[in-house]
Amino acid sequence: MILENKIAVVFAASGAIAGAVAKAFATKGAKVYVTAKEHSAAENLANEINSKGGRAEALLADALNEAHIDTVFEKMVADNGKVDIVFNGIGIRPSQSQYGTPSTILTYENFLKPLTTIVGSQFLTSRAAAKFMAATKSAGTILTLTSSLSRSKIPFMAGVTSASTGVEGLTRCLAAEFGMMGIKVICINPTGMAETRTIQETSAANAATIGIPVEAFAAELSKGYLSGKSPSLYDVGNMAAFLVSDEGGVLNSHVVDVDFGYRSVI
């Protein structure tokens, strides 16, 4: 129970990774507020956590809306007097930003979508978290989310690759800034997991662009793991819980890979 007595929030909790992280936080002892743009999605996740003995509360919040974000933190402080852990799992559907599209025909608007959505949201939730943590002397941890695209060489993914790199740079900058207030900022970097809808859709788009069956594309990706094993959502959740715990306190400003060693990641 490495997160016992901790108060956590997971933004954009309707996503696969965010859901896994929320469950892991609760399993390790934290009280977790889960947010989503659709309240039903957050409520379903909270109900699942509570049914298994965890503690979770669902809140309606758009992780790109500053007023919504502040309202979430205000409730956490009103309920508990502190904010210990913040994780933002925001992503974007591949079809919304034309993942798998050659950069020569990718629209500028779709190139920017992952940057404004992913990096923009991480900035908004992180700075709000720091404000409330400082006010309550919480000395908590902000955990951001990137992807292995930031250090891979994969075509047709210009927007989200740039966004992933941007989140990592943002993490280092905020760690230096918020560290002066006793707040830790760290980044978790899971590689693509075949069990997630995002990777399934992205693989299909890339395979279509290259002109090969999606099964062949997926098989090629699976060869990249040094140990022959790929990470699962469960693995990512457990690592996230460790990173925000007191035991993981030595890691600060780092980008932590969760990939069992992947050949194409530098």
C-alpha positions, 0 to 999 in steps of 0.5 A: 500500500505504497500510496496509503493516505495519498489523494490523487486525481487522474484527468482524462480517465476515460482512456486506456492508460489513464484508467489503468493508472487510476486503478493502480493508484487505488489498489496501492491505497490512494483515494482517486478522483477520476475525471472525464469530459463525459461524466458517465465514463468517469462514473463507470471507472469510479464504480469499478474501482469502488466495487473492488475495494478502492476509493474513487470519485467521478468528476466531470471535467474537460482537461483543456478547460482551466475553469474545470481543472481548477474546480477539480482541485478546489474540490480535492482541497475542500474534501481532503485539505491537500493534493498529493498526486496528479496524472493526466492521461489525455490523448487524441484519437488517431482519426482526429489528427490523421495518424498514419498520413504522410507529412507531405499531405498532412494538414497544418491543422491536424499536425498541430492538434496533438500539440495543442491537445496533449502538450497544452493539457499537460501544461494546464493541469500541471500548473494548476496542480502546482498552484494548489499544491503550493497553497496547501503545502502538499509537496506532491508529485505531477506525473505526465505522459509521453510515448516512445515516439519521442525517441523513435524513428517512425514515419507518418506520425509527425504531429503526435511525435512532436507532441510526445517530445514536447511533453518531455521538454515540458516535464524537465522545465516544470521539474526545475521550476516547481522543484523550488516549491518541493513539488516533483514532476516526472514523465512516464513513457510506455511503448505502444500496447496492442491491447489499446484502441489507439495502437490498434487504430494507428497500426491499421492506418500505418499499414494501409499507408505502407500497403501491407496487411495490418497483421504484418505491421503488428508482427514487425512491431512485436519483434522489437522487444529485447526480452521478447515481452511487451508491456501491458496496461497493468505494468504501466499502472504499477510503474506509475504508482511507484513513480508517484510514491515516496519510494519513487521519490529519487526519480525527478524530472526523468522520462521513465520508459516502460517497455521491457527494452525496445530496440527502436527507442534511443 
